[in-house]
Amino acid sequence: MTHIHVLLKKEEIEPDKLKGEAVIVLDVLLATSTIALALSYGAKAVIPVLSDIDAHRLSAQYHPDEFVLVGEKEGRLIDGFLPPNPSLLKSYVKDKVVILATTNGTVALNRSIGAEVIYPACLRNGEAVTRDIVSHLKPGQKIIIVCSGSSNQFCLEDFYGAGYLISCLRDQLEGPFTINDAGLAAEVLFHSNARAYDLLIQSAVGEFILSHGYEEDVREVVELGVDHVVPIYQNKQITKKGAVRSGTNKA
């Protein structure tokens, strides 16, 4: 029997309990949505790091023409970095390695290292991600959905996203499965709200993004199932499923 387990924030991650499991990480506003869109804009890979210091250290391995630094800390743009807003990145990421540092999503991804497989997911690619997980799921393997949250706080948008993923999994899983209480509640939230945009702009992070004039980003990331690219996090980088990158090409 398949078990689906939702964690309400990244601080609930217990690395030892992720071993051998399939993990989906959500940061709907905005990190995992930005990752999905960066790949669709033609980025070669996205490398999630814990801090600006880690980003600068990693960037030294690349030629300056090969990468872009993208990131925020506690909602503030990191000096010298591009903002992690999809609408502002489209012109910069094609054929680049995106080194991404955020307060929550990239931390959640790094804390999930140790799972057998890790998928960064969002509303745009949820259907594609869950379908890929189901097609490769091993007997007895758990599906753990990690809501990144915000600085140790629960986030409405990630909880809604978890409900969407569970709704997709319910349609795709053929055998019996169980869902923990957090997952059941998330699914109820998803099905009780017809318009994701109307809900997400009421969230704390949604209000923050709108207050800075980035309504376009929110409208783009709330589109359900429109992206068929499956991002996979392996070898410390995120690429499209099936794409393989290794090494660097520093001149």
N, C-alpha and C positions, 0 to 999 in steps of 0.2 A: 504494500500500500504506500502511496506517495503522501508525504507530509509537507504541507505548505505553511511556513512560519514567517510572520511579519515582525520585524523589529522597528520600534517607533522612532528611534534615533540612533545615530552611529555609536553613541556612548554605550549602547546595550550590546555591542558586538563582543563576543567572547571567542577569540581566535581559535582556541582548541576545539570549539564546537562547529567550526566551519570546515574542518578537514574532511575531504571527500565529498563535500556537498556542492550544489549548484547555487550560486549567489547572484542576485540581481540587486544592483545599487541604484537608488533613485535620488536625484536632486533636481526636481522639476524646474525650480527657479533658482539657479539656472544651470549648474555645472553639467549634469548629464544631458540636458537638452542642448547646451552649447557643444558638447562633444559630438553628439549625433549630427548637428548641423555643420560643424567644422568638417567632418568626414564627408558629408554630402556636398560641401563646397570644394572638395578636392584636396583636403589636407592628407599628407602621407600617413601621419600617425598623430595621436595625442598622447602625451606623457603626463600623467597626473603626479604632482609632487606636493609635499607637505608645506612648503614655505617658499618665499622669494629667495632665500639663501640657497635652498636646494635647487631652485630653478636656475640661478646664475651658475652654480657649480656644474650642473648638467649641461648648460649651454656652451661651456668651454670645450665640450667634445665635438662641437659642430662648427662648420664654416658659418660666418654671419649670414650668408645668403640662404642657409638651409632651414632656419628656424624662426619662430616668433615667440616672444614671451607674452603670456596672457594671464591676468590674475587680479584678484582682490583680496583684501584682508579686512574682516569685519565690515564688509560692505563698502570699503574705500578702495579706490583704484591704487594699485601698487605703483610707485614712481618708476617710470621707464617701461611699464608694461602696457599692452593693449587691454581695454576693458573686456570682460568675458560676456559681452552682450552679442548674441548672434548677428544682429543687424549691423553691428560695427566691425565685425570680423570678416565679412564675406569677401572683401577686396584684398585681404592680407594673407589668407591661409592656403591658397591653392599651391600644391606641390611643396608645402612646408611641413616641418615637424612642429606641432604646437606644444609648447611646454606650458602646462596649465597649473596654476596654484590658486586654490580657493579655500575659504574658511571651512567648508563643510563637505562638499561632494568629493573633492580629491582626497580629503582625509579619510572619508568613508571607504573609498576605493583602496587606499593603501592599507587600511586596517583589515580589509577583507582578504588580503594576500594570505594564502594558505588554503583557501577553498580550492576545490578541483577545477572549477571554472567560474569566471566572473564576467558578468554582463553589465555595462552601464546602460540603463534604460530610461526612457521618458515616455510621455504621452504619444509622441510622434512615432516611436518605433516599438511600442509595447507589444503589439500583435506579432510582429516579426521576431522579436526576442523570445517571447514565450513559445512560439512555434518551434524555434530552433532548440530551446531547452527541452521541450517535450520529445522532440525527435531524437535527442541524444541522451535522454535520461536513463540512468542505470537503475537496476532493481534496488529498492531500499534507499535510494538517494533522496535527500531532502531538497526542497526548493526554499531558499531563505531570501526573503525580500527585505532589503535594508533601506529604510527611510533615513536619509542623511540627517534631517532636522536642521536646526540652526543654533549653534553654540549651546548644545545640551538642552535645547528646547524642542518640543514637538512642533512639526510643521504641517499645516492643513494640506498644502499642495502635494507633499510627498505621500501623505495618507490617502488622498484621493487617487494618486497615481498607483498606489498599492492595490486599491480597490479595482482599478481598471485592469491591472495585470492579473488579478485573481479572476476577474470576469472572463478574460481571455483564456486563462488556464482551464477554467471550468468548461469552456467550449472545446478545448483541445485535448484534454486528458481522457483517455479511454477507460482506464481502470479506476478502482476506488481511490479516494484521497481524503485527507483530513485537512482542516484549516484551523489555525489557532484563533482565539477570540479577537485579537487585534485585526487579523485578516478578515474575519467575518464582518466586523464593524466597518472596516475600510470598504468592503464590497457594498454594504448598505449605503454608505455615503456616496459612493460612485453612482449607484443606480437611482438615488434620490435627487440627483442634480443633473438636469438635462443639459445645461450649458456650463462647461468647465470654466470658461472665461469669467462668467458672472461670479462663480465661487472663488476662483483664485485671486481676483482683484480685491477680495475682502480679507485675504490672508495678510499677515504682517509683512511678509516679503513681497507679496504682490503690491500692496499699498506703497511700499518703499520704492519698488521699480517704477510704478506709475508716477510717483512724486518727482522722479528724476526725468520724466518725459519719454520713457521707453515702452509705451503702450504697444508698439509694433512687435516688440520681442514677446510680450505676453500673448498676444494674438497668434503669433507663429508657433509658440511652444505648446499651446493647448489643442492643436489639431491632432485628433486621435487616429493612429494607425496609418498615417500618410507616408511614412518613411519605411522602405523595405530593406534598408541596409541594417545588418546586424553587427553592432560593435562588440568586440571581444577584448578583454584585458588579459594579456599574457606577456611574459618576458618583460614586464614593467612598462608596457606600452599598449595603447588601445588602437586597434586597426579594424578595418572591415573584416568580417568573418571570411576566412579563406585567403586573406592577404598576409604575406609573411615579410617582415623586415628584420634585419639584424645588423648590428655593427653601426658605425658612423663613417662619415666621409669627410672628416676634417682636412682642410687643405694645409 
